Amino acid sequence: MVGTKRKPKVSVCVVTYNQEKYIRQCLQSILNQETDFDFEVIVGDDCSTDGTRQIIMDFAHRYPNIVIPIFHVKNVGPTKNFVATHLRAQGEFVAHLDGDDLAYPGKLQIQCDYLIKKHSHVLVWHRVEIFDDAGNVNCLLHKRLNEIVDINEITFENLAKFGSLGAGSSLMYRKTAAKFLASIKGEVLDYYIAISLLKNGNATRLDNVLGGYRINLSKRTASKSGSKYFRSSPMRIIYADHLKVLYLTDKRLKQEIFLNALFGFFVELRFLRRSVLPFFILVLRTATFASVRQIPKYFVSSFKLRER
């Protein structure tokens, strides 16, 4: 339901940078949502140098009670943009989209209904299609996830072991579980956001395909590998650091971190990236005989997870 000034039930946070080719379609896909509740759309623009800002301004003018723009006066980077945008959310539930992705019909209503019904869960993802600029749908992300974890009860330990288990642009969470946002320092990945949320409860991944995840050559958001900052090894170094912090804060996750780091080590070794070193160090710190015995089964699951 759009056009009112009542406090929204759901806040949709969109982060963007130089996405004039995509941001209009992204925002329209959100505004086309049919819901029985009010929602707001907060758009954080990281000082774009193309026509992105003007497009956002046009939407804010057309939907003054719904679209709330945040225009940074200088480039602050993907994480600060994400945090600033999400801290403005007023809704009980908060959804996230990157500015080049799409919300499919029913997304907000279905996810909101789920969180209302499932009080013990703090996060809900949904399936997404991976598509390109030509509109070709290539595959579904994490299409075999239900063979690896219980998708109705995804746990903190699951994420520690396998990494992110949902697309950033399919995320909806309870605002009460995100008190950590204001304390974030430096650059973090979608993985950090998800696993921090799951410290407060479990998650689910709905089987509904409720969004599109765009693959293109000009991605400029924190979660996309084409970003200037996250182009190659820097992203992987940050990921390794997230795993290290997890291990240092909860030694009970030693086996999960070992397996995750070992898989990361072989990925970095394959591409001869300098980020192989932090994964190798973490493997040495967490290795146990019991963990080593889990390697074959774990690698089978990890390859299933990445099938497209």
C-alpha positions in Angstrom: 0.0 0.0 0.0 1.5 3.3 -1.0 0.8 7.0 -0.7 0.2 7.4 3.1 2.2 9.0 5.8 1.7 6.4 8.5 4.7 4.7 10.0 5.7 1.9 7.6 5.6 -1.8 8.5 8.5 -2.4 6.1 11.5 -0.3 5.0 13.1 -1.2 1.7 16.7 0.0 1.6 18.4 0.5 -1.8 22.1 1.3 -2.2 23.4 2.6 -5.5 26.4 4.2 -7.2 26.6 5.1 -10.9 23.7 2.9 -11.9 21.6 5.2 -14.1 21.0 2.2 -16.5 19.4 0.2 -13.7 18.1 2.3 -10.8 14.8 3.2 -12.4 13.8 -0.4 -13.1 14.9 -1.4 -9.5 12.8 1.4 -7.8 9.8 0.8 -10.0 9.9 -3.0 -9.2 9.6 -2.0 -5.5 6.9 0.6 -6.0 4.8 -1.9 -8.0 4.6 -4.2 -4.9 1.0 -4.8 -3.8 0.8 -5.1 0.0 -1.7 -4.8 2.8 0.7 -2.6 4.8 2.6 0.7 4.3 6.2 0.7 3.2 8.9 3.2 2.6 11.9 3.1 0.1 15.1 4.6 1.4 17.7 5.1 -1.4 21.3 5.7 -0.5 23.3 7.2 -3.4 27.1 7.2 -2.9 27.7 10.5 -4.7 27.1 9.1 -8.2 28.7 11.0 -11.1 26.2 9.9 -13.7 22.5 10.4 -13.9 21.6 8.2 -11.0 20.8 11.1 -8.6 18.4 12.8 -11.0 16.5 9.6 -11.4 16.2 9.1 -7.7 15.0 12.8 -7.3 12.3 12.2 -9.9 11.0 9.2 -7.9 11.1 11.2 -4.7 9.1 14.0 -6.3 6.5 11.5 -7.7 6.3 9.5 -4.5 7.0 12.0 -1.7 5.5 9.9 1.0 7.4 6.8 0.1 10.8 7.4 -1.5 13.4 8.9 0.9 16.7 9.8 -0.8 20.0 10.0 0.9 22.6 11.9 -1.2 26.1 11.7 0.1 28.2 14.8 -0.7 31.3 12.7 -1.2 31.9 9.0 -1.9 31.8 7.2 1.4 32.2 3.6 0.1 29.7 0.7 0.0 29.6 -0.2 3.7 29.1 3.3 5.0 26.4 3.9 2.4 24.7 0.6 3.4 24.8 1.5 7.1 23.6 5.1 6.6 20.7 3.8 4.5 19.7 1.0 6.9 19.9 3.2 10.0 17.2 5.5 8.5 14.8 2.6 8.3 11.6 3.1 10.4 9.9 -0.2 9.6 9.6 -3.2 11.9 11.1 -5.2 9.1 13.8 -4.1 6.7 14.5 -5.4 3.2 17.6 -4.7 1.1 18.2 -4.4 -2.6 21.2 -3.3 -4.6 20.4 -0.7 -7.2 20.8 -2.9 -10.2 18.6 -5.8 -8.9 14.9 -6.4 -9.0 12.0 -7.2 -6.7 9.4 -9.5 -8.2 5.6 -9.3 -7.5 4.7 -10.5 -4.1 8.2 -10.2 -2.5 7.4 -7.7 0.3 4.1 -9.2 1.3 5.3 -12.8 1.4 8.5 -12.0 3.3 6.7 -9.8 5.8 3.9 -12.4 6.3 6.6 -15.0 7.1 8.4 -12.9 9.7 5.1 -12.0 11.4 4.2 -15.7 11.6 7.7 -17.0 12.6 8.5 -15.0 15.7 11.7 -16.9 16.4 13.3 -16.0 13.0 15.2 -12.8 12.5 15.9 -13.1 8.7 14.2 -14.4 5.6 15.8 -14.8 2.2 14.1 -16.0 -1.0 15.3 -17.6 -4.2 16.6 -15.2 -6.9 17.1 -15.6 -10.6 20.5 -14.6 -12.0 20.0 -12.5 -15.2 22.1 -10.3 -17.5 21.7 -6.9 -19.1 20.0 -8.5 -22.1 17.3 -9.9 -19.8 18.5 -13.5 -20.2 17.9 -15.6 -17.1 21.0 -17.8 -16.5 20.1 -19.8 -13.4 18.9 -19.8 -9.9 21.3 -18.9 -7.1 21.9 -21.7 -4.5 19.4 -23.9 -6.3 20.5 -27.0 -4.2 20.6 -25.3 -0.9 17.9 -27.6 0.6 20.3 -30.6 0.1 22.9 -28.9 2.3 21.0 -27.3 5.2 17.5 -27.2 6.5 16.3 -24.1 4.7 13.5 -23.7 7.3 16.0 -23.4 10.1 19.2 -21.9 8.8 21.5 -21.3 11.8 24.5 -19.2 12.8 26.6 -22.3 12.6 25.5 -23.0 9.0 26.8 -19.6 7.9 30.0 -20.1 9.8 30.5 -23.3 7.9 29.3 -22.5 4.4 29.4 -18.7 4.1 26.5 -16.7 2.9 23.4 -18.8 2.1 21.2 -16.1 0.5 21.5 -13.2 -1.9 21.9 -9.8 -0.4 19.1 -8.4 -2.5 16.7 -11.0 -1.1 17.3 -10.1 2.5 14.5 -9.0 4.9 15.2 -8.9 8.6 13.8 -7.7 11.9 15.0 -4.2 12.8 15.4 -5.2 16.4 18.1 -7.7 15.4 20.3 -5.1 13.7 21.5 -3.0 16.6 25.1 -3.8 15.6 24.9 -1.7 12.4 25.8 1.6 14.1 29.1 0.1 15.5 30.4 -1.2 12.1 33.9 0.0 11.3 35.7 -0.3 8.0 34.4 -2.4 5.0 32.3 -5.4 5.6 30.5 -7.9 3.3 26.9 -9.1 3.0 28.2 -12.1 4.9 29.0 -10.1 8.0 25.5 -8.5 8.0 23.8 -11.9 7.7 25.9 -13.7 10.3 25.6 -10.8 12.7 21.8 -11.0 12.4 21.8 -14.7 13.0 23.4 -14.2 16.4 19.8 -13.3 17.4 17.9 -16.1 15.9 17.5 -18.4 12.9 16.7 -17.7 9.2 14.9 -19.3 6.4 15.3 -19.3 2.6 11.9 -19.3 0.9 11.5 -21.5 -2.2 9.6 -18.6 -3.9 11.6 -16.9 -6.7 10.9 -13.3 -5.6 13.8 -11.3 -7.1 16.3 -10.9 -9.8 20.1 -10.7 -9.2 21.8 -8.9 -12.1 25.2 -9.9 -13.5 26.9 -7.1 -15.4 30.2 -5.6 -16.1 29.6 -2.3 -14.3 28.5 -3.4 -10.8 29.2 -0.8 -8.1 27.7 -2.1 -4.9 29.3 -3.7 -1.9 28.0 -7.1 -2.6 29.0 -7.4 -6.2 32.4 -8.6 -7.3 32.7 -6.0 -10.0 32.9 -3.2 -7.6 36.1 -1.2 -7.7 36.9 -1.9 -4.1 35.9 -5.6 -4.1 37.3 -6.5 -7.5 39.5 -9.4 -6.5 41.6 -10.2 -3.5 40.5 -7.3 -1.3 37.0 -8.8 -1.0 38.5 -12.2 -0.2 40.9 -10.7 2.4 37.9 -9.1 4.1 36.0 -12.4 4.1 39.0 -14.2 5.6 39.1 -11.5 8.3 35.4 -12.1 9.0 36.1 -15.8 9.6 39.1 -15.0 11.8 36.9 -12.7 14.0 34.3 -15.4 14.2 36.9 -17.9 15.4 38.3 -15.5 18.0 34.9 -14.7 19.4 33.6 -18.2 19.6 36.1 -21.1 19.6 33.2 -23.6 19.5 33.1 -22.8 15.8 36.6 -24.2 15.2 35.5 -27.0 12.9 33.2 -24.8 10.9 35.8 -22.1 10.4 38.5 -24.7 9.5 36.3 -26.1 6.7 35.2 -22.7 5.4 38.8 -21.4 5.5 40.2 -24.5 3.8 37.8 -24.2 0.9 38.7 -20.5 0.6 42.3 -21.4 0.6 41.9 -23.7 -2.4 39.9 -21.1 -4.2 42.6 -18.4 -3.7 45.3 -20.9 -4.6 43.5 -21.8 -7.9 43.5 -18.1 -9.0 47.0 -17.4 -7.5 45.7 -14.5 -5.4 47.7 -12.9 -2.7 44.7 -13.4 -0.4 45.6 -17.1 -0.1 47.8 -16.3 2.9 45.1 -15.3 5.4 43.1 -18.3 4.6 46.2 -20.5 5.0 47.0 -19.1 8.4 43.4 -19.6 9.5 43.5 -23.2 8.4 46.7 -23.8 10.4 45.1 -22.2 13.5 41.9 -24.2 13.4 42.9 -27.7 12.1 42.1 -30.7 14.1 42.0 -34.4 13.3 38.2 -34.5 13.6 37.9 -31.5 11.2 40.2 -33.1 8.7 37.9 -36.2 8.6 35.0 -33.9 7.5 36.8 -32.6 4.4 35.5 -34.9 1.7 31.8 -34.6 2.8 32.2 -30.8 3.2 33.7 -30.2 -0.2 30.9 -32.2 -1.9 28.4 -30.0 -0.2 30.3 -26.8 -1.0 30.4 -27.6 -4.7 26.6 -28.4 -4.6 26.1 -25.0 -3.1 27.8 -23.2 -5.9 26.1 -25.2 -8.7 24.3 -23.0 -11.2 
